[in-house]
Amino acid sequence: MSEIKRYHSNQRMSQIVTHGDTIYLAGQVGTAGASVAQQTQDCLDQIDALLAEVGSDKTRILQTVIWLHSMDDFAEMNGVWDAWAPEGHTPARACGEAKLAKPEFTVEIIVTAAK
């Protein structure tokens, strides 16, 4: 049976959960009130750091779910995503519109990756 490890946990959630060779990240948000591009970059920087902490990187991402406050922000978010996503290693991805935890958040990114 594979061990489950949790990192940066509190009563509500863990930022990282690993199970065997699979890594699950909590939804990452950027600086509330910043531009869509900046919030996207903040999310991606956090994802890079969290994956590195458990011995992985963006080339090992299996799936990404992106929530946008408004689909009107799709192109701006994709401009940052496309510059960050490693060619030849892009994950399965879904993007939709959702009401996020605070109205100042415009982007939330959830990642599942392999070690």
Chimera marker file (.cmm) of the C-alpha trace (Angstrom):
<marker_set name="trace">
<marker id="1" x="0.000" y="0.000" z="0.000" r="1" g="1" b="0" radius="0.5"/>
<marker id="2" x="1.407" y="3.402" z="-0.989" r="1" g="1" b="0" radius="0.5"/>
<marker id="3" x="2.036" y="5.929" z="1.739" r="1" g="1" b="0" radius="0.5"/>
<marker id="4" x="0.080" y="9.185" z="1.756" r="1" g="1" b="0" radius="0.5"/>
<marker id="5" x="2.091" y="12.250" z="2.793" r="1" g="1" b="0" radius="0.5"/>
<marker id="6" x="0.680" y="15.710" z="3.445" r="1" g="1" b="0" radius="0.5"/>
<marker id="7" x="2.644" y="18.966" z="3.395" r="1" g="1" b="0" radius="0.5"/>
<marker id="8" x="1.781" y="22.461" z="4.646" r="1" g="1" b="0" radius="0.5"/>
<marker id="9" x="-1.384" y="21.193" z="6.299" r="1" g="1" b="0" radius="0.5"/>
<marker id="10" x="-3.867" y="22.899" z="8.553" r="1" g="1" b="0" radius="0.5"/>
<marker id="11" x="-7.294" y="21.962" z="9.847" r="1" g="1" b="0" radius="0.5"/>
<marker id="12" x="-8.868" y="22.649" z="6.447" r="1" g="1" b="0" radius="0.5"/>
<marker id="13" x="-6.423" y="21.470" z="3.810" r="1" g="1" b="0" radius="0.5"/>
<marker id="14" x="-2.926" y="20.510" z="2.669" r="1" g="1" b="0" radius="0.5"/>
<marker id="15" x="-1.016" y="22.411" z="-0.013" r="1" g="1" b="0" radius="0.5"/>
<marker id="16" x="0.553" y="19.167" z="-1.265" r="1" g="1" b="0" radius="0.5"/>
<marker id="17" x="-0.545" y="15.548" z="-0.956" r="1" g="1" b="0" radius="0.5"/>
<marker id="18" x="1.537" y="12.713" z="-2.375" r="1" g="1" b="0" radius="0.5"/>
<marker id="19" x="0.355" y="9.145" z="-2.847" r="1" g="1" b="0" radius="0.5"/>
<marker id="20" x="2.912" y="6.847" z="-4.371" r="1" g="1" b="0" radius="0.5"/>
<marker id="21" x="4.298" y="8.682" z="-7.381" r="1" g="1" b="0" radius="0.5"/>
<marker id="22" x="1.323" y="11.029" z="-7.759" r="1" g="1" b="0" radius="0.5"/>
<marker id="23" x="1.312" y="14.614" z="-6.480" r="1" g="1" b="0" radius="0.5"/>
<marker id="24" x="-1.848" y="16.607" z="-5.829" r="1" g="1" b="0" radius="0.5"/>
<marker id="25" x="-1.643" y="20.358" z="-5.270" r="1" g="1" b="0" radius="0.5"/>
<marker id="26" x="-4.312" y="22.483" z="-3.655" r="1" g="1" b="0" radius="0.5"/>
<marker id="27" x="-5.758" y="25.246" z="-5.791" r="1" g="1" b="0" radius="0.5"/>
<marker id="28" x="-3.230" y="28.051" z="-6.123" r="1" g="1" b="0" radius="0.5"/>
<marker id="29" x="-4.259" y="31.698" z="-6.266" r="1" g="1" b="0" radius="0.5"/>
<marker id="30" x="-2.253" y="34.840" z="-6.845" r="1" g="1" b="0" radius="0.5"/>
<marker id="31" x="-2.162" y="38.255" z="-5.249" r="1" g="1" b="0" radius="0.5"/>
<marker id="32" x="-5.746" y="39.374" z="-4.696" r="1" g="1" b="0" radius="0.5"/>
<marker id="33" x="-6.580" y="42.412" z="-6.785" r="1" g="1" b="0" radius="0.5"/>
<marker id="34" x="-3.599" y="42.079" z="-9.148" r="1" g="1" b="0" radius="0.5"/>
<marker id="35" x="-4.091" y="41.760" z="-12.902" r="1" g="1" b="0" radius="0.5"/>
<marker id="36" x="-5.147" y="38.435" z="-14.389" r="1" g="1" b="0" radius="0.5"/>
<marker id="37" x="-1.664" y="38.089" z="-15.889" r="1" g="1" b="0" radius="0.5"/>
<marker id="38" x="0.029" y="38.720" z="-12.531" r="1" g="1" b="0" radius="0.5"/>
<marker id="39" x="-2.294" y="36.362" z="-10.660" r="1" g="1" b="0" radius="0.5"/>
<marker id="40" x="-1.633" y="33.678" z="-13.278" r="1" g="1" b="0" radius="0.5"/>
<marker id="41" x="2.132" y="34.156" z="-12.946" r="1" g="1" b="0" radius="0.5"/>
<marker id="42" x="1.848" y="34.031" z="-9.146" r="1" g="1" b="0" radius="0.5"/>
<marker id="43" x="-0.041" y="30.724" z="-9.382" r="1" g="1" b="0" radius="0.5"/>
<marker id="44" x="2.527" y="29.237" z="-11.755" r="1" g="1" b="0" radius="0.5"/>
<marker id="45" x="5.446" y="30.368" z="-9.576" r="1" g="1" b="0" radius="0.5"/>
<marker id="46" x="3.805" y="28.708" z="-6.564" r="1" g="1" b="0" radius="0.5"/>
<marker id="47" x="3.200" y="25.529" z="-8.559" r="1" g="1" b="0" radius="0.5"/>
<marker id="48" x="6.864" y="25.446" z="-9.598" r="1" g="1" b="0" radius="0.5"/>
<marker id="49" x="7.971" y="25.831" z="-5.958" r="1" g="1" b="0" radius="0.5"/>
<marker id="50" x="5.561" y="23.225" z="-4.565" r="1" g="1" b="0" radius="0.5"/>
<marker id="51" x="6.457" y="20.647" z="-7.212" r="1" g="1" b="0" radius="0.5"/>
<marker id="52" x="10.176" y="21.209" z="-6.621" r="1" g="1" b="0" radius="0.5"/>
<marker id="53" x="9.630" y="20.636" z="-2.898" r="1" g="1" b="0" radius="0.5"/>
<marker id="54" x="8.491" y="17.071" z="-3.587" r="1" g="1" b="0" radius="0.5"/>
<marker id="55" x="10.963" y="16.295" z="-6.354" r="1" g="1" b="0" radius="0.5"/>
<marker id="56" x="8.990" y="17.131" z="-9.471" r="1" g="1" b="0" radius="0.5"/>
<marker id="57" x="8.577" y="19.927" z="-11.994" r="1" g="1" b="0" radius="0.5"/>
<marker id="58" x="6.189" y="21.298" z="-14.598" r="1" g="1" b="0" radius="0.5"/>
<marker id="59" x="7.282" y="18.735" z="-17.208" r="1" g="1" b="0" radius="0.5"/>
<marker id="60" x="5.666" y="16.074" z="-14.976" r="1" g="1" b="0" radius="0.5"/>
<marker id="61" x="2.213" y="17.699" z="-14.695" r="1" g="1" b="0" radius="0.5"/>
<marker id="62" x="-0.506" y="15.251" z="-15.709" r="1" g="1" b="0" radius="0.5"/>
<marker id="63" x="-3.601" y="17.412" z="-15.413" r="1" g="1" b="0" radius="0.5"/>
<marker id="64" x="-4.451" y="21.031" z="-14.727" r="1" g="1" b="0" radius="0.5"/>
<marker id="65" x="-7.801" y="22.593" z="-13.891" r="1" g="1" b="0" radius="0.5"/>
<marker id="66" x="-7.994" y="26.367" z="-14.212" r="1" g="1" b="0" radius="0.5"/>
<marker id="67" x="-10.852" y="28.402" z="-12.794" r="1" g="1" b="0" radius="0.5"/>
<marker id="68" x="-11.329" y="31.968" z="-14.015" r="1" g="1" b="0" radius="0.5"/>
<marker id="69" x="-13.572" y="34.580" z="-12.441" r="1" g="1" b="0" radius="0.5"/>
<marker id="70" x="-14.651" y="35.384" z="-15.997" r="1" g="1" b="0" radius="0.5"/>
<marker id="71" x="-14.023" y="33.610" z="-19.286" r="1" g="1" b="0" radius="0.5"/>
<marker id="72" x="-13.378" y="37.109" z="-20.658" r="1" g="1" b="0" radius="0.5"/>
<marker id="73" x="-9.933" y="36.672" z="-19.020" r="1" g="1" b="0" radius="0.5"/>
<marker id="74" x="-9.129" y="33.499" z="-20.999" r="1" g="1" b="0" radius="0.5"/>
<marker id="75" x="-6.755" y="35.148" z="-23.497" r="1" g="1" b="0" radius="0.5"/>
<marker id="76" x="-4.852" y="37.112" z="-20.829" r="1" g="1" b="0" radius="0.5"/>
<marker id="77" x="-4.398" y="33.999" z="-18.673" r="1" g="1" b="0" radius="0.5"/>
<marker id="78" x="-3.336" y="31.939" z="-21.711" r="1" g="1" b="0" radius="0.5"/>
<marker id="79" x="-0.705" y="34.510" z="-22.631" r="1" g="1" b="0" radius="0.5"/>
<marker id="80" x="1.086" y="33.768" z="-19.354" r="1" g="1" b="0" radius="0.5"/>
<marker id="81" x="0.303" y="30.033" z="-19.412" r="1" g="1" b="0" radius="0.5"/>
<marker id="82" x="1.627" y="29.583" z="-22.959" r="1" g="1" b="0" radius="0.5"/>
<marker id="83" x="4.947" y="31.239" z="-22.064" r="1" g="1" b="0" radius="0.5"/>
<marker id="84" x="5.290" y="28.960" z="-18.993" r="1" g="1" b="0" radius="0.5"/>
<marker id="85" x="4.016" y="25.589" z="-20.260" r="1" g="1" b="0" radius="0.5"/>
<marker id="86" x="6.887" y="23.391" z="-21.481" r="1" g="1" b="0" radius="0.5"/>
<marker id="87" x="6.528" y="22.488" z="-25.150" r="1" g="1" b="0" radius="0.5"/>
<marker id="88" x="6.081" y="18.752" z="-25.583" r="1" g="1" b="0" radius="0.5"/>
<marker id="89" x="5.026" y="18.340" z="-21.929" r="1" g="1" b="0" radius="0.5"/>
<marker id="90" x="1.678" y="20.115" z="-21.789" r="1" g="1" b="0" radius="0.5"/>
<marker id="91" x="-0.831" y="18.454" z="-19.444" r="1" g="1" b="0" radius="0.5"/>
<marker id="92" x="-4.434" y="17.514" z="-19.977" r="1" g="1" b="0" radius="0.5"/>
<marker id="93" x="-6.213" y="20.758" z="-19.141" r="1" g="1" b="0" radius="0.5"/>
<marker id="94" x="-9.647" y="22.136" z="-18.403" r="1" g="1" b="0" radius="0.5"/>
<marker id="95" x="-10.603" y="25.771" z="-17.916" r="1" g="1" b="0" radius="0.5"/>
<marker id="96" x="-13.910" y="27.143" z="-16.746" r="1" g="1" b="0" radius="0.5"/>
<marker id="97" x="-15.603" y="30.069" z="-15.095" r="1" g="1" b="0" radius="0.5"/>
<marker id="98" x="-16.338" y="29.956" z="-11.375" r="1" g="1" b="0" radius="0.5"/>
<marker id="99" x="-17.026" y="32.206" z="-8.438" r="1" g="1" b="0" radius="0.5"/>
<marker id="100" x="-13.735" y="32.093" z="-6.486" r="1" g="1" b="0" radius="0.5"/>
<marker id="101" x="-13.195" y="32.426" z="-2.715" r="1" g="1" b="0" radius="0.5"/>
<marker id="102" x="-12.881" y="36.234" z="-2.889" r="1" g="1" b="0" radius="0.5"/>
<marker id="103" x="-14.002" y="38.570" z="-5.662" r="1" g="1" b="0" radius="0.5"/>
<marker id="104" x="-10.427" y="39.926" z="-5.867" r="1" g="1" b="0" radius="0.5"/>
<marker id="105" x="-9.195" y="36.524" z="-7.090" r="1" g="1" b="0" radius="0.5"/>
<marker id="106" x="-9.456" y="36.090" z="-10.858" r="1" g="1" b="0" radius="0.5"/>
<marker id="107" x="-7.495" y="32.837" z="-11.373" r="1" g="1" b="0" radius="0.5"/>
<marker id="108" x="-7.154" y="29.559" z="-9.474" r="1" g="1" b="0" radius="0.5"/>
<marker id="109" x="-5.040" y="26.677" z="-10.778" r="1" g="1" b="0" radius="0.5"/>
<marker id="110" x="-5.194" y="23.055" z="-9.554" r="1" g="1" b="0" radius="0.5"/>
<marker id="111" x="-2.503" y="20.551" z="-10.550" r="1" g="1" b="0" radius="0.5"/>
<marker id="112" x="-1.972" y="16.785" z="-10.451" r="1" g="1" b="0" radius="0.5"/>
<marker id="113" x="1.556" y="15.660" z="-11.319" r="1" g="1" b="0" radius="0.5"/>
<marker id="114" x="3.871" y="12.669" z="-11.290" r="1" g="1" b="0" radius="0.5"/>
<marker id="115" x="7.088" y="12.437" z="-9.311" r="1" g="1" b="0" radius="0.5"/>
<link id1="1" id2="2" r="1" g="1" b="0" radius="0.2"/>
<link id1="2" id2="3" r="1" g="1" b="0" radius="0.2"/>
<link id1="3" id2="4" r="1" g="1" b="0" radius="0.2"/>
<link id1="4" id2="5" r="1" g="1" b="0" radius="0.2"/>
<link id1="5" id2="6" r="1" g="1" b="0" radius="0.2"/>
<link id1="6" id2="7" r="1" g="1" b="0" radius="0.2"/>
<link id1="7" id2="8" r="1" g="1" b="0" radius="0.2"/>
<link id1="8" id2="9" r="1" g="1" b="0" radius="0.2"/>
<link id1="9" id2="10" r="1" g="1" b="0" radius="0.2"/>
<link id1="10" id2="11" r="1" g="1" b="0" radius="0.2"/>
<link id1="11" id2="12" r="1" g="1" b="0" radius="0.2"/>
<link id1="12" id2="13" r="1" g="1" b="0" radius="0.2"/>
<link id1="13" id2="14" r="1" g="1" b="0" radius="0.2"/>
<link id1="14" id2="15" r="1" g="1" b="0" radius="0.2"/>
<link id1="15" id2="16" r="1" g="1" b="0" radius="0.2"/>
<link id1="16" id2="17" r="1" g="1" b="0" radius="0.2"/>
<link id1="17" id2="18" r="1" g="1" b="0" radius="0.2"/>
<link id1="18" id2="19" r="1" g="1" b="0" radius="0.2"/>
<link id1="19" id2="20" r="1" g="1" b="0" radius="0.2"/>
<link id1="20" id2="21" r="1" g="1" b="0" radius="0.2"/>
<link id1="21" id2="22" r="1" g="1" b="0" radius="0.2"/>
<link id1="22" id2="23" r="1" g="1" b="0" radius="0.2"/>
<link id1="23" id2="24" r="1" g="1" b="0" radius="0.2"/>
<link id1="24" id2="25" r="1" g="1" b="0" radius="0.2"/>
<link id1="25" id2="26" r="1" g="1" b="0" radius="0.2"/>
<link id1="26" id2="27" r="1" g="1" b="0" radius="0.2"/>
<link id1="27" id2="28" r="1" g="1" b="0" radius="0.2"/>
<link id1="28" id2="29" r="1" g="1" b="0" radius="0.2"/>
<link id1="29" id2="30" r="1" g="1" b="0" radius="0.2"/>
<link id1="30" id2="31" r="1" g="1" b="0" radius="0.2"/>
<link id1="31" id2="32" r="1" g="1" b="0" radius="0.2"/>
<link id1="32" id2="33" r="1" g="1" b="0" radius="0.2"/>
<link id1="33" id2="34" r="1" g="1" b="0" radius="0.2"/>
<link id1="34" id2="35" r="1" g="1" b="0" radius="0.2"/>
<link id1="35" id2="36" r="1" g="1" b="0" radius="0.2"/>
<link id1="36" id2="37" r="1" g="1" b="0" radius="0.2"/>
<link id1="37" id2="38" r="1" g="1" b="0" radius="0.2"/>
<link id1="38" id2="39" r="1" g="1" b="0" radius="0.2"/>
<link id1="39" id2="40" r="1" g="1" b="0" radius="0.2"/>
<link id1="40" id2="41" r="1" g="1" b="0" radius="0.2"/>
<link id1="41" id2="42" r="1" g="1" b="0" radius="0.2"/>
<link id1="42" id2="43" r="1" g="1" b="0" radius="0.2"/>
<link id1="43" id2="44" r="1" g="1" b="0" radius="0.2"/>
<link id1="44" id2="45" r="1" g="1" b="0" radius="0.2"/>
<link id1="45" id2="46" r="1" g="1" b="0" radius="0.2"/>
<link id1="46" id2="47" r="1" g="1" b="0" radius="0.2"/>
<link id1="47" id2="48" r="1" g="1" b="0" radius="0.2"/>
<link id1="48" id2="49" r="1" g="1" b="0" radius="0.2"/>
<link id1="49" id2="50" r="1" g="1" b="0" radius="0.2"/>
<link id1="50" id2="51" r="1" g="1" b="0" radius="0.2"/>
<link id1="51" id2="52" r="1" g="1" b="0" radius="0.2"/>
<link id1="52" id2="53" r="1" g="1" b="0" radius="0.2"/>
<link id1="53" id2="54" r="1" g="1" b="0" radius="0.2"/>
<link id1="54" id2="55" r="1" g="1" b="0" radius="0.2"/>
<link id1="55" id2="56" r="1" g="1" b="0" radius="0.2"/>
<link id1="56" id2="57" r="1" g="1" b="0" radius="0.2"/>
<link id1="57" id2="58" r="1" g="1" b="0" radius="0.2"/>
<link id1="58" id2="59" r="1" g="1" b="0" radius="0.2"/>
<link id1="59" id2="60" r="1" g="1" b="0" radius="0.2"/>
<link id1="60" id2="61" r="1" g="1" b="0" radius="0.2"/>
<link id1="61" id2="62" r="1" g="1" b="0" radius="0.2"/>
<link id1="62" id2="63" r="1" g="1" b="0" radius="0.2"/>
<link id1="63" id2="64" r="1" g="1" b="0" radius="0.2"/>
<link id1="64" id2="65" r="1" g="1" b="0" radius="0.2"/>
<link id1="65" id2="66" r="1" g="1" b="0" radius="0.2"/>
<link id1="66" id2="67" r="1" g="1" b="0" radius="0.2"/>
<link id1="67" id2="68" r="1" g="1" b="0" radius="0.2"/>
<link id1="68" id2="69" r="1" g="1" b="0" radius="0.2"/>
<link id1="69" id2="70" r="1" g="1" b="0" radius="0.2"/>
<link id1="70" id2="71" r="1" g="1" b="0" radius="0.2"/>
<link id1="71" id2="72" r="1" g="1" b="0" radius="0.2"/>
<link id1="72" id2="73" r="1" g="1" b="0" radius="0.2"/>
<link id1="73" id2="74" r="1" g="1" b="0" radius="0.2"/>
<link id1="74" id2="75" r="1" g="1" b="0" radius="0.2"/>
<link id1="75" id2="76" r="1" g="1" b="0" radius="0.2"/>
<link id1="76" id2="77" r="1" g="1" b="0" radius="0.2"/>
<link id1="77" id2="78" r="1" g="1" b="0" radius="0.2"/>
<link id1="78" id2="79" r="1" g="1" b="0" radius="0.2"/>
<link id1="79" id2="80" r="1" g="1" b="0" radius="0.2"/>
<link id1="80" id2="81" r="1" g="1" b="0" radius="0.2"/>
<link id1="81" id2="82" r="1" g="1" b="0" radius="0.2"/>
<link id1="82" id2="83" r="1" g="1" b="0" radius="0.2"/>
<link id1="83" id2="84" r="1" g="1" b="0" radius="0.2"/>
<link id1="84" id2="85" r="1" g="1" b="0" radius="0.2"/>
<link id1="85" id2="86" r="1" g="1" b="0" radius="0.2"/>
<link id1="86" id2="87" r="1" g="1" b="0" radius="0.2"/>
<link id1="87" id2="88" r="1" g="1" b="0" radius="0.2"/>
<link id1="88" id2="89" r="1" g="1" b="0" radius="0.2"/>
<link id1="89" id2="90" r="1" g="1" b="0" radius="0.2"/>
<link id1="90" id2="91" r="1" g="1" b="0" radius="0.2"/>
<link id1="91" id2="92" r="1" g="1" b="0" radius="0.2"/>
<link id1="92" id2="93" r="1" g="1" b="0" radius="0.2"/>
<link id1="93" id2="94" r="1" g="1" b="0" radius="0.2"/>
<link id1="94" id2="95" r="1" g="1" b="0" radius="0.2"/>
<link id1="95" id2="96" r="1" g="1" b="0" radius="0.2"/>
<link id1="96" id2="97" r="1" g="1" b="0" radius="0.2"/>
<link id1="97" id2="98" r="1" g="1" b="0" radius="0.2"/>
<link id1="98" id2="99" r="1" g="1" b="0" radius="0.2"/>
<link id1="99" id2="100" r="1" g="1" b="0" radius="0.2"/>
<link id1="100" id2="101" r="1" g="1" b="0" radius="0.2"/>
<link id1="101" id2="102" r="1" g="1" b="0" radius="0.2"/>
<link id1="102" id2="103" r="1" g="1" b="0" radius="0.2"/>
<link id1="103" id2="104" r="1" g="1" b="0" radius="0.2"/>
<link id1="104" id2="105" r="1" g="1" b="0" radius="0.2"/>
<link id1="105" id2="106" r="1" g="1" b="0" radius="0.2"/>
<link id1="106" id2="107" r="1" g="1" b="0" radius="0.2"/>
<link id1="107" id2="108" r="1" g="1" b="0" radius="0.2"/>
<link id1="108" id2="109" r="1" g="1" b="0" radius="0.2"/>
<link id1="109" id2="110" r="1" g="1" b="0" radius="0.2"/>
<link id1="110" id2="111" r="1" g="1" b="0" radius="0.2"/>
<link id1="111" id2="112" r="1" g="1" b="0" radius="0.2"/>
<link id1="112" id2="113" r="1" g="1" b="0" radius="0.2"/>
<link id1="113" id2="114" r="1" g="1" b="0" radius="0.2"/>
<link id1="114" id2="115" r="1" g="1" b="0" radius="0.2"/>
</marker_set>
